[in-house]
Amino acid sequence: MKAFRFGMVAFASVISLKLFVLQVLDHATYKALASGQHEIFKELFPSRGDILIHDLKDDVLLPVATVQQVAFVYADPRKIEDADRTAKALGKLFQFDDEKIDALEERLKDREDPYEPIQRNVKDEALDQLIALELPGVFYLREEGRLYPELGLGGHVVGFVGSGQDGALSGKYGVEGYFNEELTGTPGFLRSERDIAGRLIALGDRSIEPAVDGSDVVLTLDRTIQYYACTKLHDAVAKHGADGGSVVVLEPQTGKVLAMCGAPDFEPGAYHEVDSINTFNNPTIFSSYEPGSIFKTITIAAALDTGAITPTTTFEDVGYVMVDGWPKPIGNAEGKVYGVADMTKALEESINTGMVFAMRQTGMDTFVEYVKNFGFGVRTGIELETEAAADISALDFGQEVYAATTSFGQGITVTPLQMAAAYAAIANDGVLMRPYVVEDVVHPDGSRESRLPQEVRRVIQAKTARLLGAMLVSVVENGHGKKAGVPGYYIGGKTGTAQVADGSGYSSSKTIGSFAGFGPVSSPKFAMVVRIDNPRDVQWAESTAAPLFGDIAQFLLQYFEVPPERPFND
């Protein structure tokens, strides 16, 4: 599948074998080789597998992570003539700070040390400059470096390859981290005898077990959708002066992740440039938050499915409601009073008291069961590093106040991916699918481990899903979700402007705006959640998340070549 590429470090020369050139990269092995032991084992290093992404329009797979030839620079301090001059020259070439240059100088002064690593992943331009310096005791050997050829696709899904404290390279975060073992492959071994002078014995006892290259990992992401979604997310975050944001796009019928983006983000090939290590965490699966009003759809789903309400069931809103376990009234946003309203209007206008009414009609225990069946409070199982389960443990206390606040999206936390999967279940006639971002693992021998769509459970009846879909269309057409609509199509969804807990209550200035939905409702091609964290210019999600959702939704419908369902001026 991939050609074997190896190199062997020797102090005076590189020894060629018929089939292999041995490459020694780790400190312990090199030191053993340098010390002239009679029998040695040297690893033969495999080639790391590629990470591939779909381009559905061209029906091709493109690498988002692959390998390239770079150099590994090391020193033999026993052959260094001037440690101070050498350290400064290397520091200038590799842009080391003064502290690192001083530390390198001390390492190079150890006249009994046969090996000190200097720099990995050295590109050809820097290597040419190093060769021109002609520094005694400084050597290099060719090795494979990680290359990320696609820019603008985000680093959270892919992750990156970096070195640990011991200098060993491995995958970190995302797919690179989760599938590090599969991507790395299996090292081989050469067992060889040396004479007392350290030379290979021509007829000595030798045996070679070749390395097995790493497997390729094929993602479900579509390159075009991923690029568009990530670009629009970053534009929206910048426009609103927000702290960050996230987008998840799923295929409802399968659970395939078509796009997954976060902000702030990083380029895998420049991961060291981030301001904070927290940037590496994928906000769609790691950053849990109180979802606010997008969770009201789940409350209505439970009430409809049990027959506790219909879209035309009415209740009287007096602006607040009292619940067991809390001494103060629970009111609507901005203190509004709606009077007599039906459940469709309660969803359109995002009436908190209407959600408490629906929860009570369903029954608290039954409501909690539906929340758990939709997948909240547990990890989805997506094959990515750092997924969080979020927290709905307050519902286990059995007090009405917690069920009441949950009914309108407060007092619990969710991840954007959990929310997207729940809306995808509604779009999929009530069947919850397990989200997945890896489609195939392709081994060096050509065999495949394919991930097939996996049904988790039915969460609501198909007729409930269709009825709820129509109510969500009404939210977009008549409620706070107008800016999420797409001319010519029926889009269903819900806005949510969530307060942010600050330790002693809720912040008076910070909000998180979300929009969750799917479309077209009659035959959904996508389910999506967008989230904007703490926008500075506007407070409500209808002005931040909803327009972003509508922009990406319009692109998706055009990309999938979905014909309009109605005249554009309707």
FIKOLZA-717385 format. One record per residue (C-alpha): y, x, z. Coordinates in Angstrom, 1 decimal. Each point is the difference from the previous one (the first is absolute). Layout:
<<Y; X; Z>>
...
//
This chain:
<<0.0; 0.0; 0.0>>
<<2.4; 2.8; 0.8>>
<<-0.6; 3.7; -0.7>>
<<-0.8; 2.3; 3.0>>
<<3.0; 2.2; 0.9>>
<<-0.4; 2.7; 2.5>>
<<1.4; 3.3; 1.1>>
<<-1.2; 2.7; 2.4>>
<<2.3; 2.2; 2.0>>
<<-0.9; 3.7; 0.3>>
<<2.4; 2.6; 1.4>>
<<0.0; 2.3; -3.0>>
<<-1.2; -2.3; -2.9>>
<<-1.3; -3.4; -1.0>>
<<-3.8; 0.0; -0.6>>
<<-1.2; -2.2; -2.9>>
<<-3.4; -1.7; 0.1>>
<<-1.8; -1.5; -3.0>>
<<0.9; -3.6; 0.9>>
<<2.4; 0.0; 2.9>>
<<3.0; 1.8; 1.3>>
<<0.1; -0.3; 3.8>>
<<3.2; -1.1; 1.6>>
<<0.7; 0.5; 3.7>>
<<2.8; -2.0; 1.4>>
<<-0.5; -0.3; 3.8>>
<<0.9; 2.6; 2.6>>
<<-3.4; 0.3; 1.7>>
<<-2.0; 0.5; -3.2>>
<<2.5; 2.6; -1.4>>
<<-0.1; 1.9; 3.2>>
<<-3.8; 0.0; 0.0>>
<<0.1; 1.3; -3.6>>
<<2.5; 2.7; 0.9>>
<<-1.9; 1.2; 3.0>>
<<-3.0; 1.1; -2.2>>
<<-2.7; -2.1; 1.6>>
<<-3.5; 0.6; -1.5>>
<<-0.7; -3.6; -0.9>>
<<2.8; -2.5; -0.7>>
<<0.2; -3.6; -1.0>>
<<3.0; -0.9; -2.2>>
<<0.9; -3.5; -0.9>>
<<0.3; -1.1; -3.6>>
<<2.8; -2.5; -0.1>>
<<-0.2; -3.3; -1.8>>
<<2.7; -1.6; -2.2>>
<<1.8; -2.9; 1.7>>
<<-0.4; -3.4; -1.6>>
<<2.8; -1.9; -1.8>>
<<1.6; -3.2; 1.1>>
<<0.5; -2.3; -2.9>>
<<2.1; -3.1; -0.6>>
<<-0.3; -2.8; -2.6>>
<<2.4; -0.7; -2.9>>
<<-1.3; -3.4; -0.8>>
<<2.0; -0.4; -3.2>>
<<-1.3; 3.2; -1.5>>
<<-3.4; -0.5; 1.6>>
<<-0.1; 3.6; 1.2>>
<<-0.3; 1.9; 3.3>>
<<2.7; 2.5; 0.9>>
<<-0.1; 2.7; 2.7>>
<<2.4; -0.4; 2.8>>
<<-1.6; 3.0; 1.8>>
<<-1.8; 2.8; -1.7>>
<<-0.4; 3.8; 0.2>>
<<1.9; 2.9; -1.5>>
<<-0.4; 3.8; 0.1>>
<<2.3; 1.7; 2.6>>
<<-0.2; 3.2; 2.0>>
<<-0.8; 0.8; 3.6>>
<<2.0; 3.0; 1.3>>
<<-1.4; 2.1; 2.8>>
<<0.4; 3.5; 1.5>>
<<-2.1; 2.8; 1.3>>
<<2.2; 1.4; 2.8>>
<<-2.0; 3.3; -0.1>>
<<1.5; 0.7; -3.4>>
<<3.6; -1.1; 0.8>>
<<2.4; 2.9; -0.3>>
<<3.1; -1.6; 1.4>>
<<-0.5; -3.2; 2.0>>
<<3.7; -0.7; 0.4>>
<<0.8; 0.3; -3.8>>
<<-3.1; -1.9; -1.0>>
<<0.6; -2.9; 2.4>>
<<3.6; -0.4; -1.1>>
<<-0.9; 0.2; -3.7>>
<<-2.7; -2.7; 0.4>>
<<2.3; -2.1; 2.2>>
<<2.7; 0.0; -2.7>>
<<-2.5; -0.8; -2.7>>
<<-1.6; -2.9; 1.9>>
<<3.2; -1.1; 1.8>>
<<-1.2; 0.6; 3.5>>
<<2.5; -0.4; 2.8>>
<<0.9; 3.0; 2.3>>
<<-2.5; -1.0; 2.7>>
<<-2.9; -0.2; -2.5>>
<<1.0; 3.4; -1.6>>
<<0.0; 1.7; 3.5>>
<<-3.4; -1.5; 0.8>>
<<-1.4; 1.2; -3.4>>
<<1.3; 3.5; 0.7>>
<<-1.8; 0.1; 3.3>>
<<-3.2; -1.1; -1.7>>
<<0.3; 2.6; -2.7>>
<<0.4; 2.8; 2.6>>
<<-3.5; -0.4; 1.2>>
<<-1.7; 3.0; -1.6>>
<<-3.5; -1.2; 1.0>>
<<0.3; -3.5; -1.5>>
<<-1.6; -0.2; -3.5>>
<<1.3; -3.4; -0.9>>
<<3.1; -2.1; 0.5>>
<<0.7; -3.1; -2.1>>
<<3.6; -0.2; -1.3>>
<<0.5; -3.0; -2.3>>
<<-2.1; -2.6; -1.8>>
<<0.7; -2.1; -3.1>>
<<2.1; 2.7; -1.6>>
<<1.1; -1.1; -3.5>>
<<0.0; 2.4; -3.0>>
<<3.7; 0.7; 0.1>>
<<-0.1; 1.1; 3.6>>
<<-3.2; 2.0; -0.6>>
<<1.7; 1.9; -2.9>>
<<2.8; 0.9; 2.4>>
<<-2.5; 1.2; 2.6>>
<<-1.8; 2.2; -2.5>>
<<3.3; 1.5; -1.0>>
<<0.7; 1.0; 3.6>>
<<-3.0; 2.3; 0.1>>
<<-0.5; -0.3; 3.7>>
<<-2.8; 2.3; 1.3>>
<<-2.6; -2.0; 2.0>>
<<1.0; -3.3; -1.4>>
<<-2.6; -1.7; -2.2>>
<<-0.6; -3.4; -1.5>>
<<-2.9; -2.0; -1.4>>
<<-0.2; -3.1; -2.2>>
<<-0.9; -3.3; 1.6>>
<<0.5; -3.7; -0.6>>
<<3.1; -1.8; 1.2>>
<<0.6; -3.7; 0.1>>
<<2.2; -1.5; -2.7>>
<<1.6; -3.4; 0.1>>
<<1.1; -0.6; -3.6>>
<<1.4; -3.6; 0.4>>
<<3.4; -0.3; 1.7>>
<<1.4; -3.3; 1.3>>
<<-3.3; -1.6; 1.0>>
<<0.4; 0.6; 3.7>>
<<-2.0; 2.3; 2.3>>
<<-1.3; -2.5; 2.5>>
<<-3.1; -1.0; -1.9>>
<<-0.9; 3.4; -1.4>>
<<0.8; 2.2; 3.0>>
<<0.1; 3.7; -0.5>>
<<-1.9; 3.3; 0.5>>
<<1.4; 2.2; 2.7>>
<<-1.1; 2.8; 2.3>>
<<-0.8; -0.2; 3.7>>
<<0.8; 2.4; 2.7>>
<<-2.9; 2.2; -1.1>>
<<1.3; 0.1; -3.6>>
<<-2.9; -2.1; -1.3>>
<<0.9; -2.5; -2.7>>
<<-1.0; -3.7; 0.3>>
<<1.2; -3.4; -0.9>>
<<2.5; -1.7; 2.2>>
<<0.9; -3.7; 0.1>>
<<-0.7; -2.5; -2.7>>
<<-3.0; 0.4; -2.3>>
<<0.2; 3.8; 0.2>>
<<-0.6; -0.3; 3.7>>
<<-2.5; -2.9; 0.1>>
<<-2.2; 1.4; -2.7>>
<<0.6; 3.7; 0.8>>
<<-3.8; 0.7; 0.3>>
<<-0.8; -1.7; -3.3>>
<<2.9; 1.7; -1.9>>
<<-0.7; 3.4; 1.5>>
<<-3.6; 0.3; -1.1>>
<<-2.7; 2.3; 1.5>>
<<0.5; 3.8; 0.2>>
<<-2.8; 2.2; -1.4>>
<<-1.3; 3.3; 1.4>>
<<-0.8; 3.5; -1.2>>
<<-2.3; 2.0; 2.3>>
<<0.3; 3.7; -0.8>>
<<-1.0; 3.3; 1.4>>
<<2.3; 3.0; 0.2>>
<<-0.7; 3.7; 0.5>>
<<1.6; 1.9; 2.8>>
<<3.1; 0.7; -2.1>>
<<0.5; -3.7; -0.6>>
<<-1.1; -0.1; -3.6>>
<<-2.2; -2.8; -1.4>>
<<-3.6; 1.2; -0.3>>
<<-1.1; -0.6; -3.6>>
<<-3.5; -0.9; 0.9>>
<<0.8; -1.4; 3.4>>
<<-0.9; -3.4; 1.3>>
<<2.3; -2.5; -1.6>>
<<0.0; -3.8; -0.4>>
<<2.7; -2.3; -1.3>>
<<0.4; -3.6; 0.8>>
<<2.8; -1.3; -2.2>>
<<2.8; -2.2; 1.3>>
<<0.1; -3.7; -0.8>>
<<3.4; -1.1; -1.3>>
<<1.9; -2.8; 1.7>>
<<-0.3; -3.6; -1.2>>
<<2.8; -1.8; -1.8>>
<<1.6; -3.0; 1.6>>
<<1.2; -2.9; -2.2>>
<<2.7; -2.3; 1.4>>
<<0.5; -3.7; -0.6>>
<<3.8; 0.6; -0.4>>
<<1.6; -0.6; -3.4>>
<<2.3; 2.9; -0.9>>
<<2.7; -2.2; -1.6>>
<<0.0; -2.6; 2.8>>
<<0.1; 2.7; 2.6>>
<<2.9; 1.8; -1.6>>
<<2.0; -3.2; -0.4>>
<<-0.6; -1.3; 3.5>>
<<0.7; 3.4; 1.7>>
<<3.2; 0.4; -2.1>>
<<1.3; -3.4; 0.8>>
<<-0.8; 0.3; 3.7>>
<<1.9; 3.2; 0.2>>
<<2.9; -1.5; -1.9>>
<<0.1; -3.0; 2.4>>
<<-0.2; 2.2; 3.1>>
<<2.9; 2.1; -1.2>>
<<2.0; -3.1; -1.1>>
<<-0.2; -1.6; 3.5>>
<<0.3; 3.3; 1.9>>
<<-3.3; -0.9; 1.6>>
<<-2.2; 2.3; 2.2>>
<<-3.0; -0.5; -2.2>>
<<-2.2; -2.5; -1.7>>
<<-3.4; -0.7; -1.5>>
<<-1.7; -1.9; -2.9>>
<<-3.6; -1.1; -0.4>>
<<-1.4; -1.7; -3.1>>
<<-3.6; -1.3; 0.0>>
<<-2.2; -1.7; -2.6>>
<<-0.9; -3.2; 2.0>>
<<-3.4; -0.6; -1.5>>
<<-1.3; 3.5; 0.7>>
<<2.1; 1.6; 2.7>>
<<0.9; 2.9; -2.3>>
<<3.2; 1.8; 1.0>>
<<2.2; 0.2; -3.1>>
<<2.9; 1.6; 1.6>>
<<0.8; 1.4; 3.5>>
<<3.3; 1.6; 0.8>>
<<2.0; 1.0; 3.0>>
<<3.5; 1.4; 0.7>>
<<0.9; 2.5; 1.1>>
<<-2.6; 1.8; -2.1>>
<<-1.0; 3.5; -1.1>>
<<-1.3; 1.8; -3.1>>
<<-3.5; 1.4; 0.8>>
<<0.9; 3.3; -1.7>>
<<3.1; 0.4; 2.2>>
<<-1.4; -1.5; 3.3>>
<<1.6; 2.9; 2.0>>
<<3.5; -1.3; -0.9>>
<<-0.2; -3.1; 2.2>>
<<2.4; -0.4; 2.9>>
<<-2.6; -1.5; 2.3>>
<<-3.8; 0.0; 0.3>>
<<0.3; -3.8; 0.4>>
<<0.8; -0.2; -3.7>>
<<-3.7; 0.8; -0.8>>
<<-1.1; -3.3; 1.6>>
<<-0.5; -2.8; -2.5>>
<<2.2; -2.8; 1.2>>
<<-2.1; -2.7; -1.8>>
<<-2.9; 0.7; 2.3>>
<<1.4; 2.0; 2.9>>
<<3.4; -1.7; 0.8>>
<<-0.8; -3.2; 1.8>>
<<2.8; -2.4; 0.8>>
<<0.8; -3.6; 1.0>>
<<-0.2; -1.8; -3.3>>
<<2.4; -2.8; 0.7>>
<<0.0; -3.1; -2.2>>
<<-2.4; 1.2; -2.7>>
<<-2.7; -0.7; 2.7>>
<<1.0; -3.7; 0.0>>
<<-2.2; -0.4; -3.1>>
<<-3.0; 0.9; 2.1>>
<<0.9; -2.6; 2.6>>
<<0.4; -2.7; -2.7>>
<<-3.3; 1.1; -1.6>>
<<-1.9; -0.6; 3.3>>
<<1.6; -3.4; 0.6>>
<<-0.6; -1.2; -3.6>>
<<-3.6; 1.3; 0.0>>
<<-0.9; -1.9; 3.2>>
<<1.7; -3.2; -1.2>>
<<2.5; 0.2; 2.9>>
<<2.9; -0.4; -2.4>>
<<0.7; -0.7; -3.6>>
<<3.0; 1.2; -2.0>>
<<1.8; -3.3; 0.8>>
<<-0.8; -0.1; 3.7>>
<<3.3; -0.4; 1.9>>
<<1.3; 1.2; 3.3>>
<<3.4; -0.2; 1.6>>
<<1.9; 3.3; 0.6>>
<<2.6; -0.1; 2.7>>
<<0.7; 3.8; -0.4>>
<<-2.3; 1.3; 2.6>>
<<-3.4; -0.5; 1.7>>
<<-1.3; 0.8; 3.5>>
<<-3.5; 1.6; 0.3>>
<<-2.3; 0.8; 2.9>>
<<0.4; 3.5; 1.3>>
<<3.6; 0.5; -0.9>>
<<3.0; -1.5; 2.0>>
<<2.5; 0.1; -2.8>>
<<0.3; -2.2; -3.2>>
<<-1.3; 1.5; -3.2>>
<<2.5; -0.8; -2.8>>
<<0.5; 0.3; -3.7>>
<<1.8; 2.8; -1.8>>
<<3.8; -0.2; 0.3>>
<<-0.5; -3.0; 2.4>>
<<-0.4; -2.5; -2.8>>
<<-1.2; -3.6; 0.6>>
<<-1.9; -1.7; -2.9>>
<<-0.8; -3.5; 1.5>>
<<-3.0; -1.8; -1.6>>
<<-1.7; 2.4; -2.4>>
<<-3.4; 0.2; -1.7>>
<<-2.2; 3.0; -0.1>>
<<1.1; 1.0; -3.5>>
<<3.6; 0.1; 1.1>>
<<-1.1; 1.9; 3.2>>
<<-1.4; 2.7; -2.3>>
<<3.0; -0.1; -2.4>>
<<2.6; 0.3; 2.7>>
<<-2.2; 2.2; 2.2>>
<<0.3; -2.2; 3.1>>
<<-1.4; 1.7; 3.1>>
<<-0.5; -3.3; 1.9>>
<<-1.9; -1.4; -3.0>>
<<-2.5; 2.9; 0.3>>
<<-0.5; -0.6; 3.7>>
<<-0.7; -3.7; -0.9>>
<<-2.6; 1.0; -2.6>>
<<-1.7; 2.4; 2.4>>
<<-0.2; -2.7; 2.7>>
<<-1.4; -2.5; -2.5>>
<<-2.6; 2.5; -1.0>>
<<-0.9; 0.9; 3.6>>
<<0.7; 3.4; 1.6>>
<<-3.6; 1.3; 0.0>>
<<-0.6; -1.1; -3.6>>
<<3.3; 1.5; -1.1>>
<<-0.9; 3.4; 1.5>>
<<-3.4; -0.2; -1.7>>
<<1.7; -0.4; -3.4>>
<<2.3; 2.9; 0.7>>
<<-3.0; 2.3; 0.7>>
<<-1.9; -1.4; -3.0>>
<<2.9; 1.0; -2.3>>
<<-0.7; 3.6; 1.1>>
<<2.8; 0.7; 2.4>>
<<-0.6; 2.3; 2.9>>
<<-2.6; 2.1; -1.7>>
<<0.1; 2.7; -2.6>>
<<-0.7; -1.1; -3.6>>
<<-2.3; 3.0; -0.5>>
<<2.0; 1.4; -2.9>>
<<-1.1; 3.6; -0.8>>
<<3.2; 1.7; 1.0>>
<<1.1; 2.1; 2.9>>
<<2.0; -1.4; 3.0>>
<<-0.6; -3.7; -0.4>>
<<1.0; -2.0; 3.1>>
<<-1.5; -3.2; 1.2>>
<<3.4; -1.3; 1.3>>
<<0.0; -2.3; 3.1>>
<<-0.7; -3.7; 0.6>>
<<-1.4; 0.6; 3.5>>
<<2.6; -2.3; 1.5>>
<<-1.9; -3.0; -1.5>>
<<-3.0; 0.8; 2.3>>
<<2.0; -0.8; 3.1>>
<<-0.5; -3.7; -0.7>>
<<3.6; -1.0; 0.7>>
<<1.9; -2.3; -2.2>>
<<3.1; 2.1; -0.2>>
<<-1.9; 2.7; -1.9>>
<<-1.4; -2.4; -2.5>>
<<3.4; -1.6; -0.4>>
<<1.8; 3.2; -0.8>>
<<-2.8; 1.1; -2.2>>
<<0.3; -3.2; -2.0>>
<<3.4; 1.2; -1.3>>
<<-1.0; 3.7; -0.2>>
<<1.2; 1.5; 3.3>>
<<-1.9; 1.6; 2.9>>
<<-2.7; 1.4; -2.3>>
<<0.0; 2.9; -2.5>>
<<-1.6; 0.3; -3.4>>
<<0.0; 2.6; -2.8>>
<<1.3; -0.8; -3.5>>
<<-3.5; 0.5; -1.4>>
<<-1.4; -2.6; 2.5>>
<<2.7; -2.4; -1.0>>
<<-0.6; 0.6; -3.7>>
<<-3.8; -0.6; 0.4>>
<<0.7; -3.3; 1.8>>
<<2.3; -1.3; -2.8>>
<<-2.6; 1.3; -2.6>>
<<-2.6; -2.2; 1.8>>
<<2.2; -3.0; -0.5>>
<<0.5; 0.9; -3.7>>
<<-3.8; 0.5; -0.3>>
<<-0.8; -3.7; 0.9>>
<<-0.4; 0.9; 3.7>>
<<-2.3; 3.0; -0.2>>
<<1.0; 3.2; 1.8>>
<<-0.9; 3.2; -1.9>>
<<-0.2; 3.5; 1.4>>
<<2.9; 2.0; -1.4>>
<<-1.2; 3.3; -1.7>>
<<1.9; 2.8; -1.7>>
<<-3.0; 2.2; -1.1>>
<<-2.0; -1.3; -2.9>>
<<-2.5; 2.8; -0.7>>
<<-1.1; 3.3; 1.4>>
<<-1.4; 2.0; -3.0>>
<<-2.3; 2.9; 1.0>>
<<-0.3; 3.2; -1.9>>
<<-3.4; -1.1; -1.4>>
<<1.7; -3.1; -1.6>>
<<-1.4; -2.5; 2.5>>
<<2.4; -2.6; 1.5>>
<<0.6; -1.7; 3.2>>
<<1.8; -3.2; -1.0>>
<<2.0; -2.2; 2.4>>
<<-0.6; -3.6; -0.9>>
<<2.2; -3.0; 1.1>>
<<-1.1; -1.0; 3.5>>
<<0.5; -3.5; 1.4>>
<<0.8; 0.0; 3.7>>
<<-0.1; -3.8; 0.6>>
<<1.4; -3.3; -1.0>>
<<3.1; -0.6; 2.2>>
<<1.1; -3.4; -1.3>>
<<-1.4; -2.6; -2.4>>
<<0.9; 0.3; -3.7>>
<<1.9; -3.3; 0.1>>
<<2.0; 1.2; 2.9>>
<<0.9; 3.2; -1.9>>
<<1.2; -2.0; -3.0>>
<<2.0; -2.4; 2.2>>
<<1.6; 2.9; 1.9>>
<<0.8; 1.8; -3.3>>
<<2.0; -3.1; -1.1>>
<<1.9; 0.1; 3.3>>
<<0.8; 3.7; -0.6>>
<<1.3; -0.8; -3.4>>
<<2.3; -2.5; 1.6>>
<<1.2; 2.8; 2.3>>
<<1.0; 2.2; -3.0>>
<<1.5; -3.0; -1.9>>
<<1.8; -1.7; 2.8>>
<<0.1; 2.2; 3.1>>
<<1.0; 3.6; 0.9>>
<<-2.2; 1.6; -2.6>>
<<2.0; -0.8; -3.2>>
<<0.7; 3.6; -0.8>>
<<-3.7; 0.8; 0.0>>
<<-0.6; -2.5; -2.9>>
<<-0.6; 1.0; -3.6>>
<<1.4; -2.2; -2.8>>
<<-2.7; -1.8; -1.9>>
<<-2.7; 0.3; 2.8>>
<<-1.1; -1.6; 3.2>>
<<0.1; 2.6; 2.7>>
<<-1.0; -0.8; 3.6>>
<<1.2; 1.9; 3.0>>
<<1.8; 0.2; 3.3>>
<<2.9; 2.1; 1.3>>
<<0.0; 1.5; 3.5>>
<<2.9; 1.6; 1.9>>
<<-1.6; 1.5; 3.1>>
<<1.7; 1.2; 3.1>>
<<-0.8; 3.5; 1.2>>
<<-1.2; 0.6; 3.6>>
<<2.0; 2.7; 1.8>>
<<-1.9; 0.3; 3.3>>
<<2.0; -2.5; 2.0>>
<<0.1; -2.8; -2.5>>
<<1.1; -0.3; -3.6>>
<<2.7; 2.1; -1.6>>
<<3.1; -1.9; -0.9>>
<<0.7; 2.1; -3.1>>
<<-3.4; 1.1; -1.5>>
<<-2.1; -2.3; -2.2>>
<<-3.0; 0.4; -2.3>>
<<0.1; -2.1; -3.2>>
<<-3.2; -1.0; -1.7>>
<<-1.2; -2.2; -2.8>>
<<-3.6; -0.9; -0.6>>
<<-1.4; -2.0; -2.9>>
<<-2.0; -0.2; -3.2>>
<<0.2; -1.2; -3.5>>
<<-0.3; -1.8; -2.2>>
<<-1.3; -2.5; 2.5>>
<<-2.3; -1.8; -2.5>>
<<-1.9; 3.2; -0.8>>
<<1.2; 2.8; 2.2>>
<<0.1; 3.5; -1.5>>
<<1.4; 1.7; 3.0>>
<<0.8; -0.4; 3.7>>
<<2.7; 2.1; 1.4>>
<<1.9; 0.9; 3.2>>
<<3.3; 1.8; 0.0>>
<<1.8; 1.2; 3.1>>
<<3.5; 1.5; 0.6>>
<<0.6; 1.6; 3.4>>
<<3.3; -0.3; 1.7>>
<<2.3; -0.6; -3.0>>
<<3.7; 0.8; 0.8>>
<<1.9; -2.2; -2.4>>
<<-1.7; -3.4; 0.4>>
<<-2.2; -1.5; 2.7>>
<<-2.2; -2.6; -1.6>>
<<-3.1; 0.6; -2.1>>
<<1.1; -2.5; -2.7>>
<<2.6; 2.7; -1.0>>
<<-2.2; 3.1; 0.4>>
<<-3.8; -0.5; -0.3>>
<<0.1; -3.2; -2.1>>
<<1.9; 1.6; -3.0>>
<<-2.3; 3.0; 0.1>>
<<-3.0; -2.2; 0.0>>
<<1.4; -2.0; -3.0>>
<<0.8; 3.1; -1.9>>
<<-3.5; 1.5; 0.3>>
<<-1.6; -3.5; -0.5>>
<<1.9; -0.4; -3.3>>
<<-1.2; 3.4; -1.1>>
<<-3.6; -0.7; 0.9>>
<<-0.1; -3.3; -1.9>>
<<1.4; 1.8; -3.1>>
<<-2.4; 2.9; 0.4>>
<<-3.0; -2.3; 0.3>>
<<1.3; -2.0; -3.0>>
<<-0.1; -3.3; 1.9>>
<<1.6; -2.7; -2.2>>
<<2.7; -2.1; 1.6>>
<<-1.1; -3.2; 1.6>>
<<3.3; -1.9; -0.5>>
<<3.4; 0.2; -1.7>>
<<2.1; 2.9; 1.4>>
<<2.8; -2.4; 0.9>>
<<-2.1; -2.2; 2.3>>
//
